[in-house]
């Protein structure tokens, strides 16, 4: 049996392939994230810290479309308000590209992993970061492209912000 290519369907297939490539590009950015933290509780060994297992969640647009800085700032403030309203313990974290050119405010939050994923979904994030001990995992929210993926160690990725 020969399959026939239907020209009208090629646009849909092209769109799906483009969306998949865009999603992979976004996830690659997540995989390269550096965490800039001011609070000493998140740096070093964290032996006496409450922050042993925690999520890092952000709220900026993760669709890959051109960012709307005003909407992104509103979303970040709304995420902070949500954390306060839920009486969750959190500390500020800046997610950054390795070169420091792209930065996004986020929060290290003490809550169960499933709740962190739900929070990420509420803010339309592709994924959140889960830190367990020294392992940093990328955990899918709105995508089926991945589940849990270890992307490195907290000790290697967490650093104080540049002066």
C-alpha positions as MATLAB code, in Angstrom:
seq = 'XXXXXXXXXXXXXXXXXXXXXXXXXXXXXXXXXXXXXXXXXXXXXXXXXXXXXXXXXXXXXXXXXXXXXXXXXXXXXXXXXXXXXXXXXXXXXXXXXXXXXXXXXXXXXXXXXXXXXXXXXXXXXXXXXXXXXXXXXXXXXXXXXXXXXXXXXXXXXXXXXXX';
ca = [
       0.000    0.000    0.000;
       1.359    3.423   -0.925;
       0.796    6.449    1.222;
      -0.270    9.616   -0.417;
       0.920   12.992    0.836;
      -1.977   15.380    1.231;
      -0.700   18.940    0.656;
      -3.278   20.474    3.008;
      -1.911   18.374    5.872;
       1.726   19.301    5.285;
       1.188   22.687    6.950;
      -0.093   20.988   10.102;
       2.875   18.603   10.159;
       5.301   21.479    9.591;
       3.663   23.395   12.439;
       3.986   20.405   14.779;
       7.645   19.915   13.875;
       8.344   23.616   14.394;
       6.575   23.570   17.775;
       8.599   20.518   18.842;
      11.883   22.193   17.830;
      10.893   25.359   19.709;
      10.004   23.348   22.812;
      13.359   21.537   22.684;
      15.143   24.897   22.349;
      13.318   26.216   25.422;
      14.096   23.053   27.401;
      17.755   23.364   26.376;
      17.768   26.832   27.961;
      16.346   25.343   31.168;
      19.068   22.655   31.090;
      21.773   25.348   31.070;
      20.327   27.452   33.915;
      22.527   28.969   36.589;
      20.988   29.977   39.928;
      22.122   33.291   41.384;
      21.369   33.450   45.085;
      22.094   36.160   47.655;
      20.970   34.196   50.687;
      23.758   32.177   52.309;
      21.174   29.574   53.307;
      21.134   28.398   49.685;
      24.887   28.489   49.167;
      27.510   26.133   50.479;
      26.651   22.791   52.016;
      23.179   23.743   53.346;
      23.775   21.258   56.209;
      21.812   23.236   58.808;
      19.392   24.756   56.296;
      15.665   24.110   55.988;
      16.349   24.138   52.249;
      17.431   20.506   51.764;
      14.758   19.542   49.219;
      13.041   22.403   47.423;
      11.716   23.643   44.109;
      12.905   26.575   42.050;
       9.930   28.138   40.291;
       9.687   31.171   38.005;
       6.790   32.915   36.294;
       8.073   34.562   33.110;
       6.575   33.623   29.748;
       8.057   30.248   28.747;
       6.288   29.943   25.385;
       9.282   31.012   23.333;
       7.409   34.007   21.959;
       8.900   37.473   22.230;
       8.773   38.444   25.888;
       6.456   41.136   27.127;
       8.516   42.601   29.974;
       5.524   44.251   31.611;
       3.528   41.010   31.688;
       6.583   39.099   32.897;
       7.047   41.500   35.827;
       3.368   41.230   36.724;
       3.596   37.426   36.649;
       6.692   37.449   38.887;
       4.917   39.681   41.427;
       1.836   37.460   41.257;
       3.980   34.379   41.937;
       5.536   36.087   44.990;
       2.054   37.022   46.234;
       0.861   33.449   45.702;
       3.751   32.120   47.780;
       3.012   34.623   50.569;
      -0.730   33.878   50.489;
      -0.031   30.134   50.776;
       2.362   30.874   53.659;
       5.181   28.970   51.963;
       8.808   29.425   52.943;
      10.780   30.832   50.029;
      13.907   32.710   49.094;
      14.604   34.766   45.991;
      16.671   33.179   43.225;
      17.618   34.621   39.851;
      17.671   32.093   37.040;
      20.320   32.994   34.513;
      21.835   31.829   31.269;
      25.498   30.812   31.688;
      26.650   34.080   30.080;
      24.363   36.138   32.349;
      22.632   37.871   29.422;
      19.205   36.386   30.129;
      17.892   36.556   33.672;
      14.587   35.834   35.301;
      13.433   36.228   38.890;
      12.394   33.044   40.609;
      12.000   31.518   44.030;
      13.403   28.580   45.957;
      10.299   27.199   47.671;
       9.858   24.529   50.308;
       6.886   22.417   49.227;
       6.306   18.876   47.937;
       7.476   18.210   44.383;
       3.949   17.520   43.063;
       2.734   20.831   44.495;
       5.714   22.597   42.895;
       4.802   21.110   39.499;
       1.191   22.267   39.987;
       2.455   25.748   40.856;
       4.600   25.748   37.710;
       1.556   24.714   35.672;
      -0.506   27.494   37.269;
       2.080   29.940   35.916;
       2.282   28.200   32.508;
       5.872   27.035   32.951;
       7.287   24.259   30.783;
       9.185   22.905   33.790;
      10.371   23.600   37.309;
      13.642   22.716   38.970;
      13.644   20.246   41.855;
      16.656   20.278   44.153;
      17.089   17.158   46.246;
      20.288   17.204   48.262;
      22.829   18.302   45.669;
      20.952   17.025   42.595;
      19.159   19.502   40.330;
      16.352   17.906   38.328;
      14.361   19.445   35.527;
      10.739   18.366   36.024;
       8.111   18.778   33.305;
       5.000   20.866   33.917;
       3.142   21.611   30.693;
       5.077   19.373   28.343;
       5.321   15.685   27.641;
       8.782   16.056   26.087;
      10.414   14.886   29.315;
       9.682   13.729   32.833;
      12.523   14.108   35.345;
      15.965   14.863   34.030;
      19.064   15.358   36.182;
      20.859   18.436   34.859;
      23.657   18.811   37.375;
      24.570   19.603   40.943;
      23.318   22.525   43.017;
      26.857   23.178   44.230;
      28.005   23.707   40.622;
      25.019   25.793   39.530;
      24.289   28.007   42.559;
      26.469   31.060   42.936;
      26.301   34.546   44.358;
      25.253   37.262   41.914;
      28.023   39.304   40.285;
      28.949   42.499   42.092;
];
